[in-house]
Amino acid sequence: MTNFLLPIRPSGLCRGSVLSILFLLFFFTFQAFAQDDFKPKLGLIDRASLEMTAYPGDSTADAVYLYDRGNVNFSYDDQKGLLMTTNMWVRIKILKESALSRASVSIRCYDGPSYKEQEWVEDLKGYTYNLENDQIVRTELEKKTVRREKSTESIATTKFNLPNVKKGSIIEYSYSVVSPLNVKNEPSPWFFQTSVPSRWSEYNIVIPNFLDYKMTMGGYLQLYINKQEATNVSVGHSRFDGGGRSYRFVVKDAPAFVNEPFITTEADYLSKIIFELASVTVPGQMTKNYSQTWENVDRTLDEARWFGAELRRSGFLKEVRDEIAQKTTDPTERMTLAYKHIQDRMKWDGYSGLYAGDGIKKAYDNRKGNACDINLMLTVLLRELDVECDPVLLSTRTHGYLHQHIPMLESFNYVIAQVKIGEKTYFLDASESFAKPGMLPERALNGFGRVIPKKGQGRFVEINPTDSGSKLEMITAHILPDDGTIKGSYSISYGGYEALDWRSSYATQPDNVYHDALKKAVPEWKIQNLAIKNKAEDYKGTVNVSCDFELEDENASLGVFYFNPIMAGRWTKKPLKSRERIYPVDLGTGISNSFIANYTLPEGYALEEMPKAEIVVLPDKGGKFSYQVRQTGNVIQVNSMVQVSRTRFTPDEYGHLREFFERVVQKHAQPLVIKKKSI
């Protein structure tokens, strides 16, 4: 009996394109019955699309997908076994010269050692349409211009350039990629949304019953058509022919994806469909399962020489372990000393990953390693000191959200350590040179991680920042309207993530480097007597900067002086510019910015008009902005506080958050007018 369950091994192309993109957001769908359908014909174009000079839905777009369709089906070949054929059909309107590069197309295929382990391209067609002398002119892609290049040992790339493309053209091409299932066992992800708008994005797939795929939708765009139905499937062999299911998904009028502020990575937000092969069941044969479980993932890690085996290597840390053990028996103090030792000794090489490079001992000897090296050796040292410590796997913000319902090792790309002392839990990352114990770098703040305990089953834990980014700025100054000058002292205290950012930039630099940065931030100031305290002596404390300054307004008028009282730390730009947003805001950390100033006026001068105090509060105690100016005697007191305690906001809350920041910018832009009192 022929064995049809071929050894399915994912190629680098397949794993890179499928397994690394696994964040799924709420994808609202509805069944489509009576919607207007769109079924164009390859090689025929409508005149209205050619005459279009700007896309009505987005005048800034340099191109628009008029039609973007993927179609997947399965067949059987006597020589190559089961095949998956993916047909692509793309039609793009070129609106600006910046989009001309879209006429250069590359198609990557796996190119294995034998013909049974190779993907190939077939049925390639391409056209360019232009309006010339008021006539539609179609230029066809010549087959002789299509070339196939060997990109790497295992990847071949088919390349072509569509002819006669210019601003105003429409380009169109279609092709099929045929993939033996022993090379690629899952359809590539389909993205309904890209960097330019799309009028019609459609994905069709017919799946035979012997293939069981997990299909997961992600993103925030509604499906215009969501149709599925039972169907008969003929793949070309009686063993596989039988029932199946056909699917049709359409997103209509998708806007361009805009990489707005306060997101993780764009793959977390793009509307898409992702496939994972769960099992293959051929009549007369046992079911072969491909889906993992978290227990499988935990076991893989424990048995891996690059992870679990490294956690059982501790001899090289004996000397430092004994040194710390002699100093204290208190577990918190032991944690702090061990963390400080690894943090001071090791230099992070900038790589994350789940693999302990050449081993944690070699990294320790070389005083340099990746995040996994550093935090695994920290875990080993703490365990040797009888402190309860386990590694935690997570996905960094640029890698994408971690999805607990998809058990995959590829979901992770970073390792930290978790310590439990009594009722307290600490997350440690000794790769961050200036972070205090319990403070993770912002790259690691992405929702959840998975603890891999010394014994027992792994579990998910929520990871939230324990600190915000805090700044306290203070000014004490004298205003001399007749001279048009303000003279005084300025101080700023950086705390939490603001302190971490400051130390990362300036702790190892001479003071004049920060002096230059401050001068750039407030170019109108003449700065003297700059002093910096606690650059790196105590990471738990704030960084404190002070200086004297003088400001001269050359446009000052006699008897009248205009100035903005928020002389430092002013919010000048709106961080959220889009009027609407369909995906969440993820700030990463909270915000706590305070500004306090006391301005002394000379005799005979006063505020012309007292500005109104303002208080803005976000719903559910998410944040607060307060602003107040008052005058007591000849002293003007100014207080401004911006505090955002929550780090995540839903699309429904976006309007409140946007208005909150707008009010801050508006209030911080208001000048004060000092006038000489009339006698």
C-alpha positions in Angstrom: 0.0 0.0 0.0 1.3 3.4 -1.0 2.0 5.7 2.0 0.5 9.1 1.0 1.5 10.9 4.3 4.7 12.4 2.9 7.3 13.6 5.5 6.2 17.2 5.7 9.1 19.4 6.8 8.6 23.2 6.8 11.1 25.0 4.7 12.7 28.2 5.8 10.4 30.1 3.4 7.3 28.5 4.9 8.2 29.0 8.5 9.4 32.5 8.0 6.2 33.6 6.2 3.7 31.8 8.4 4.8 31.0 11.8 6.2 34.3 12.8 3.0 36.3 12.2 0.6 35.1 14.8 -1.3 37.9 16.5 -5.1 37.8 16.1 -7.3 40.7 17.0 -11.1 40.9 16.9 -12.2 40.4 13.3 -15.8 41.3 12.9 -17.6 39.3 10.2 -21.0 38.9 8.7 -22.5 36.5 6.2 -22.9 38.0 2.8 -25.8 37.1 0.6 -27.0 40.1 -1.4 -23.9 42.3 -1.6 -22.7 43.7 -4.9 -20.1 41.2 -6.3 -17.0 42.0 -8.3 -15.7 39.5 -10.9 -13.4 41.2 -13.4 -11.7 39.5 -16.4 -8.0 39.3 -16.7 -6.8 41.4 -19.6 -9.8 43.7 -19.7 -9.8 47.1 -17.9 -12.5 49.8 -17.4 -11.9 53.3 -18.6 -12.9 55.0 -15.4 -10.1 53.4 -13.5 -7.6 54.6 -16.1 -8.9 58.1 -15.9 -8.7 58.2 -12.1 -6.0 60.7 -11.0 -6.5 60.4 -7.3 -8.2 57.8 -5.1 -11.4 59.2 -3.7 -11.0 57.5 -0.3 -7.4 58.7 0.2 -6.0 61.6 -1.8 -2.5 60.9 -0.4 -2.3 57.4 -1.8 0.4 56.9 -4.4 -1.3 53.6 -5.6 -4.4 51.6 -5.0 -5.2 47.9 -5.4 -8.2 47.7 -7.7 -8.3 44.0 -7.3 -6.2 41.6 -5.3 -7.2 37.9 -5.3 -5.7 34.7 -4.0 -7.1 31.3 -4.8 -5.8 28.0 -3.3 -6.6 24.4 -4.2 -5.1 21.0 -3.8 -4.3 18.3 -6.3 -2.3 15.0 -6.6 0.6 14.3 -8.9 1.9 10.7 -9.5 5.5 11.9 -9.3 5.4 14.6 -6.7 2.4 13.6 -4.5 0.0 16.1 -3.0 0.4 19.6 -4.3 -1.0 23.0 -3.2 -1.5 25.5 -6.0 -1.8 29.2 -5.1 -3.0 31.5 -7.9 -2.4 35.2 -7.5 -4.1 38.0 -9.5 -3.2 41.6 -8.8 -4.4 44.8 -10.4 -2.9 48.1 -9.3 -3.5 51.7 -10.3 -0.3 53.8 -10.3 -1.3 57.3 -9.0 2.1 58.8 -8.4 5.7 58.3 -9.6 6.7 57.0 -6.1 4.7 53.9 -6.8 6.4 52.9 -10.0 8.5 50.3 -8.2 5.4 48.2 -7.9 5.9 47.2 -11.5 8.9 45.2 -10.4 7.8 41.9 -9.1 9.7 39.1 -7.3 8.2 35.7 -6.5 10.2 33.5 -4.1 10.0 29.7 -4.2 11.6 26.9 -2.3 14.2 25.2 -4.4 15.2 21.9 -2.8 17.8 19.3 -3.9 15.3 17.3 -6.0 12.4 18.0 -8.3 10.1 16.5 -5.6 11.3 19.2 -3.2 10.8 22.3 -5.4 8.1 24.9 -5.8 7.6 26.4 -9.2 5.8 29.3 -11.0 3.5 28.7 -13.9 0.8 30.5 -16.0 2.5 33.9 -15.6 0.7 36.7 -17.4 1.2 40.5 -17.1 -0.3 43.6 -18.7 0.2 47.4 -18.5 -2.7 49.7 -19.5 -2.4 53.3 -20.5 -4.6 56.0 -22.1 -2.9 57.2 -25.2 -4.7 59.6 -27.6 -7.8 58.9 -25.7 -7.5 55.2 -26.4 -6.9 52.3 -24.0 -3.5 50.8 -24.9 -2.6 47.4 -23.5 1.1 46.3 -23.4 1.7 42.6 -22.6 4.6 41.2 -20.6 7.0 39.4 -22.8 7.9 35.9 -21.6 11.6 36.4 -22.6 11.9 39.2 -20.0 11.0 37.0 -17.1 14.1 35.6 -15.3 14.7 33.1 -12.6 17.5 33.7 -10.2 19.0 31.6 -7.4 18.7 33.9 -4.3 20.1 31.4 -1.8 21.0 27.7 -1.7 17.3 26.9 -1.1 15.4 29.9 -2.6 14.9 30.7 -6.3 13.3 34.0 -7.3 11.2 34.6 -10.4 11.5 38.3 -11.4 9.8 40.5 -14.0 9.2 44.2 -14.8 5.9 45.2 -16.3 6.5 47.3 -19.5 5.6 50.9 -20.3 4.6 51.8 -16.7 4.2 55.5 -15.8 2.1 57.7 -13.6 -1.5 56.9 -14.4 -0.9 53.4 -15.6 -2.7 50.3 -14.4 -0.6 47.2 -14.0 -2.0 43.7 -13.8 -0.4 40.3 -13.4 -1.4 36.8 -12.4 0.6 33.6 -11.7 0.4 30.3 -9.9 2.9 28.9 -7.4 2.8 25.1 -7.1 4.1 23.7 -3.8 4.5 20.0 -3.0 3.1 19.4 0.5 6.3 17.9 1.7 7.9 21.4 1.0 5.1 23.7 2.2 2.2 22.3 4.2 0.3 25.5 4.9 -1.1 28.3 2.7 0.8 31.6 3.2 -1.0 34.3 5.3 -3.3 36.5 3.3 -3.3 40.2 4.1 -6.5 42.1 3.2 -4.7 45.4 4.1 -1.4 46.9 2.9 0.4 50.2 2.9 -2.0 51.5 0.1 -5.8 51.4 -0.1 -7.5 48.3 -1.6 -10.9 48.4 -3.4 -11.3 44.7 -3.4 -9.2 42.0 -1.6 -10.5 38.5 -2.0 -9.2 35.1 -0.8 -10.6 31.7 -1.9 -9.6 28.3 -0.7 -11.1 24.8 -1.2 -9.9 22.4 1.6 -10.4 18.6 1.2 -11.7 16.9 4.3 -8.5 14.9 4.7 -6.6 18.2 5.5 -7.5 19.9 8.8 -6.4 23.5 9.0 -6.9 25.9 11.8 -7.9 29.2 10.2 -7.5 32.4 12.3 -8.7 35.8 11.3 -6.9 38.9 12.6 -7.3 42.6 12.3 -10.1 45.2 12.6 -11.8 45.4 9.1 -15.2 43.9 8.5 -15.5 41.1 5.9 -17.7 42.2 3.1 -18.2 38.6 2.0 -17.8 35.6 4.3 -19.0 32.5 2.5 -18.4 28.9 3.2 -20.1 25.7 2.0 -19.6 22.0 1.6 -18.4 20.8 -1.8 -17.1 17.8 -3.6 -13.3 17.9 -4.1 -11.5 16.0 -6.8 -7.7 16.2 -6.4 -6.9 13.5 -9.0 -6.6 10.3 -6.9 -9.4 8.2 -5.6 -7.7 7.9 -2.2 -8.1 11.7 -1.7 -11.2 12.5 -3.6 -14.3 13.2 -1.6 -15.9 15.9 0.5 -14.4 19.2 1.3 -15.2 22.8 2.1 -14.9 26.0 0.0 -14.3 29.4 1.6 -14.6 32.9 0.1 -13.5 36.0 2.1 -13.7 39.5 0.7 -12.7 42.9 2.3 -14.0 45.8 0.3 -12.6 49.4 0.4 -9.8 48.6 2.9 -7.9 51.8 3.9 -4.2 51.9 3.8 -2.6 50.7 7.0 -1.0 53.7 8.7 1.7 53.0 11.2 0.4 55.3 13.9 2.0 56.1 17.2 1.6 53.7 20.2 1.3 50.4 18.5 3.4 47.2 18.9 4.1 46.0 15.4 2.0 46.4 12.3 1.5 42.6 12.0 -0.6 42.8 15.2 -3.1 45.1 13.5 -3.3 44.2 9.8 -6.4 42.4 8.7 -5.4 38.9 7.6 -6.1 35.2 7.6 -3.5 32.7 8.9 -3.4 28.9 8.5 -1.9 26.2 10.7 -2.0 22.5 9.7 -3.6 20.6 12.5 -3.7 17.1 11.1 -3.8 14.9 7.9 -6.3 12.0 7.8 -6.2 9.7 4.7 -8.7 6.9 4.6 -7.0 3.6 5.6 -4.2 5.3 7.4 -3.6 6.7 10.9 -4.2 10.4 11.5 -1.0 12.4 11.6 -1.1 15.3 14.0 0.9 18.5 13.4 -0.6 20.9 16.0 1.5 21.4 19.1 0.4 21.7 22.7 1.9 23.9 25.4 3.1 20.7 27.1 5.0 19.8 23.9 6.5 23.3 23.8 7.6 23.0 27.5 9.1 19.6 26.9 11.0 20.8 23.9 12.5 23.6 25.9 13.5 21.4 28.8 15.2 18.9 26.6 16.9 21.4 24.3 20.7 21.7 24.8 20.4 25.5 24.1 17.8 26.0 26.9 17.0 23.3 29.5 20.5 21.9 29.4 22.0 25.3 30.1 19.8 25.7 33.2 21.6 22.7 34.6 25.0 24.2 34.2 26.1 26.0 37.3 29.7 25.1 38.2 31.2 28.3 36.7 29.1 30.4 39.0 30.2 28.7 42.2 32.7 31.4 43.2 30.2 34.3 42.9 27.5 32.2 44.5 29.6 31.6 47.6 30.6 35.3 47.7 26.9 36.5 47.7 25.8 33.7 50.1 28.4 34.8 52.7 27.2 38.4 52.6 23.5 37.8 53.3 20.8 35.2 53.9 18.0 37.5 53.0 16.5 36.4 49.7 15.7 39.9 48.5 19.2 41.1 49.1 20.6 38.0 47.4 18.4 38.7 44.4 19.6 42.3 44.3 23.3 41.3 44.5 23.0 38.5 42.0 21.1 40.8 39.6 23.7 43.6 40.0 26.6 41.2 39.4 25.2 39.8 36.1 24.1 43.3 35.1 27.5 44.9 35.7 29.5 42.0 34.3 27.6 41.3 31.1 27.2 43.4 28.0 24.1 42.7 25.9 25.0 42.1 22.2 21.6 43.5 21.0 20.1 40.1 20.1 17.0 38.6 21.7 16.2 35.0 20.8 15.5 31.9 22.8 18.8 30.3 22.2 21.8 30.4 24.6 24.2 31.2 21.8 27.5 29.3 22.4 26.4 28.5 26.0 26.0 30.6 29.1 29.5 29.7 30.5 31.2 31.0 27.3 29.1 34.1 27.4 30.0 34.6 31.1 33.7 34.2 30.3 33.5 36.6 27.4 31.3 39.1 29.4 29.0 39.4 26.4 25.9 37.6 25.2 22.3 37.7 24.0 19.3 38.3 26.3 18.8 34.5 26.6 22.4 34.0 27.7 22.3 36.8 30.3 18.9 35.9 31.9 19.5 32.2 31.9 22.7 32.6 33.8 20.9 35.0 36.2 18.3 32.3 36.7 21.0 29.7 37.4 22.8 31.9 39.9 19.6 32.7 41.8 18.6 29.1 41.9 22.1 28.3 43.3 21.4 30.9 46.0 18.1 29.1 46.9 16.0 31.9 45.5 12.9 30.7 43.6 13.6 31.8 40.0 12.3 30.6 36.7 12.9 31.7 33.1 9.9 33.5 31.4 9.5 33.4 27.6 7.8 36.3 25.9 7.3 38.1 22.6 8.8 41.6 22.4 6.7 44.5 21.1 8.3 44.5 17.7 7.8 40.7 17.4 4.0 40.9 18.1 1.5 39.9 20.7 1.6 36.5 22.3 -1.5 34.3 21.7 -2.1 31.8 24.3 -4.4 29.7 22.2 -1.7 29.0 19.6 1.0 26.7 21.1 4.1 27.5 19.1 7.7 28.0 20.2 8.0 30.5 17.4 5.6 32.8 19.2 8.4 33.7 21.5 11.6 35.7 20.9 12.8 36.8 24.3 13.7 35.5 27.8 13.6 37.2 31.2 13.6 35.8 34.7 10.9 35.7 37.3 11.6 35.7 41.1 9.1 34.9 43.8 9.9 35.9 47.3 6.9 35.4 49.7 3.9 37.2 48.1 6.1 39.4 45.9 6.9 38.7 42.2 9.8 40.3 40.4 10.5 40.3 36.7 14.2 40.7 35.9 16.1 41.5 32.8 19.8 41.9 33.4 20.5 42.7 29.8 19.2 46.2 30.5 22.3 48.0 31.9 20.5 50.7 33.9 17.2 49.0 35.0 16.6 48.5 38.7 15.4 45.1 39.8 11.8 44.5 38.9 11.9 47.0 36.0 11.7 45.5 32.5 12.8 47.4 29.3 9.9 48.7 27.2 10.7 46.2 24.5 9.6 43.4 26.9 6.3 45.0 27.9 3.9 43.2 25.7 1.1 41.7 27.8 2.0 38.1 28.8 4.8 35.6 29.1 5.1 31.9 29.8 6.9 30.7 32.9 9.0 27.6 32.5 9.3 26.2 36.0 12.0 23.9 37.3 9.3 21.3 38.0 5.7 21.0 36.8 3.8 22.5 33.9 4.4 25.9 32.4 1.9 28.7 32.9 1.1 32.2 31.5 1.7 35.3 33.6 0.6 38.8 32.9 3.5 41.3 32.6 2.6 44.9 33.4 5.0 47.8 34.0 5.7 48.6 37.6 6.8 52.1 36.8 5.7 55.0 34.6 7.8 57.5 32.7 7.9 60.4 35.2 9.4 63.9 34.9 9.2 66.7 37.4 10.4 70.1 36.1 10.7 73.2 38.2 11.6 76.8 37.5 12.2 79.7 39.8 12.8 82.9 37.9 12.6 86.7 37.8 10.9 88.4 34.9 12.4 91.7 33.9 10.0 93.2 31.4 11.9 96.4 30.8 15.0 94.4 29.8 12.9 91.7 28.0 14.6 89.0 30.0 13.9 86.0 32.3 16.6 84.9 34.7 16.4 81.9 37.0 17.1 78.4 37.9 15.8 75.2 36.4 15.7 71.6 37.6 14.3 68.3 36.3 14.0 64.9 38.0 13.8 61.9 35.8 12.1 58.8 37.3 10.9 55.4 36.2 11.3 54.8 32.4 12.3 58.4 31.9 15.3 57.8 34.1 16.1 54.5 32.3 16.0 56.3 28.9 18.2 59.1 30.3 20.8 56.8 31.7 20.8 54.7 28.6 21.7 57.9 26.6 23.9 59.8 29.0 25.1 57.8 32.0 28.4 56.9 30.4 28.8 60.3 28.7 30.5 63.4 30.0 28.1 66.1 31.2 28.7 68.3 28.2 26.9 65.8 26.0 23.7 66.3 28.0 24.4 70.1 28.1 24.3 70.1 24.3 21.1 68.1 24.2 19.4 70.5 26.7 20.6 73.4 24.7 19.0 71.9 21.6 15.7 71.4 23.4 15.6 75.0 24.6 17.8 77.0 22.1 16.7 80.3 23.5 18.3 79.7 26.9 21.7 80.7 27.9 22.6 77.8 30.3 25.2 78.0 33.1 26.2 76.0 36.1 24.8 72.6 34.9 24.9 70.0 37.6 23.8 66.3 37.3 23.3 64.0 40.3 22.8 60.3 40.4 23.8 59.6 36.9 24.2 55.9 37.7 24.9 55.5 41.4 21.4 54.3 42.4 19.1 53.0 39.7 16.2 53.1 42.1 16.5 56.9 42.5 15.8 59.7 40.1 18.3 61.4 37.9 18.5 65.1 39.0 19.6 67.9 36.7 19.8 71.6 37.6 21.1 74.7 36.0 20.8 78.5 35.8 19.4 80.1 32.7 18.7 83.4 31.1 16.3 84.1 28.2 16.1 87.3 26.3 13.2 88.4 24.1 14.5 90.8 21.5 10.9 91.6 20.4 9.8 92.7 23.8 7.8 96.0 23.9 8.0 98.7 26.5 5.5 98.1 29.3 4.3 94.7 27.8 5.9 91.3 28.1 4.6 88.1 26.4 5.9 84.7 27.4 4.9 81.1 27.6 4.9 80.0 31.3 5.6 76.3 30.3 9.2 77.1 29.6 10.3 73.5 29.6 8.6 70.1 29.0 6.0 71.8 26.9 3.7 69.5 24.8 4.0 71.1 21.4 2.7 68.3 19.1 -0.4 66.1 19.2 0.7 62.5 19.6 -2.6 61.2 18.1 -3.3 62.9 14.8 -5.9 60.6 13.1 -9.5 61.6 13.6 -10.5 58.0 14.0 -8.7 54.8 14.8 -10.0 51.2 14.4 -7.3 49.5 16.5 -6.2 50.0 20.1 -3.6 52.4 21.6 -0.8 50.7 23.4 1.4 53.3 25.3 3.7 50.7 26.7 4.1 52.6 30.0 2.2 55.2 31.9 2.9 58.9 31.8 3.6 61.3 34.7 4.8 64.8 33.8 4.7 67.7 36.2 5.8 71.3 35.7 5.9 73.8 38.6 7.1 77.4 38.2 7.3 80.6 40.2 7.9 83.8 38.3 8.6 87.0 40.3 7.5 90.2 38.7 9.1 93.7 39.5 7.0 96.3 41.2 4.4 97.9 39.0 3.7 94.8 36.8 0.9 92.3 36.9 -0.8 89.7 34.7 -3.1 91.3 32.2 -5.6 88.5 32.4 -5.7 85.4 34.5 -6.1 82.3 32.3 -8.8 79.8 33.3 -7.8 76.7 35.2 -8.4 73.5 33.4 -9.0 69.9 34.5 -9.5 67.1 32.0 -10.1 63.5 33.2 -10.1 60.4 31.1 -12.9 57.8 31.7 -12.4 55.0 34.2 -9.6 57.0 36.0 -7.4 56.5 32.9 -5.6 59.8 33.3 -5.8 63.4 34.4 -4.6 66.8 33.1 -4.6 69.8 35.3 -3.4 73.3 34.6 -3.5 76.4 36.8 -2.0 79.8 36.9 -2.5 82.1 39.9 -0.8 85.3 41.2 0.0 85.9 44.9 1.5 89.3 45.4 4.1 89.8 42.7 4.6 86.0 42.2 3.0 84.1 39.3 2.6 80.4 40.2 2.1 77.9 37.3 1.2 74.2 37.8 0.7 71.7 35.0 0.3 67.9 35.5 -0.2 65.3 32.8 -0.8 61.8 34.1 -1.9 58.7 32.2 -2.1 55.7 34.4 -3.5 53.2 31.9 -1.3 51.9 29.1 -4.0 50.4 26.8 -7.0 52.1 25.3 -9.7 50.5 23.0 -10.8 52.1 19.7 -14.0 53.3 21.4 -11.8 55.2 23.9 -9.6 56.7 21.2 -11.6 59.9 20.8 -11.4 60.7 24.6 -7.6 60.0 24.6 -7.1 62.1 21.5 -9.0 65.0 22.9 -7.1 64.7 26.2 -3.8 65.2 24.5 -5.2 68.0 22.3 -6.3 69.9 25.4 -2.8 69.5 26.8 -1.2 70.9 23.6 -3.7 73.8 23.4 -3.2 74.8 27.0 0.6 74.6 26.9 0.5 76.9 23.9 -1.2 79.8 25.7 1.0 82.7 26.4 0.8 85.0 29.4 0.8 88.8 29.1 2.6 90.9 31.7 1.7 94.6 31.7 2.8 97.6 33.5 0.1 98.9 35.8 -1.4 102.2 34.9 -0.7 105.0 37.5 
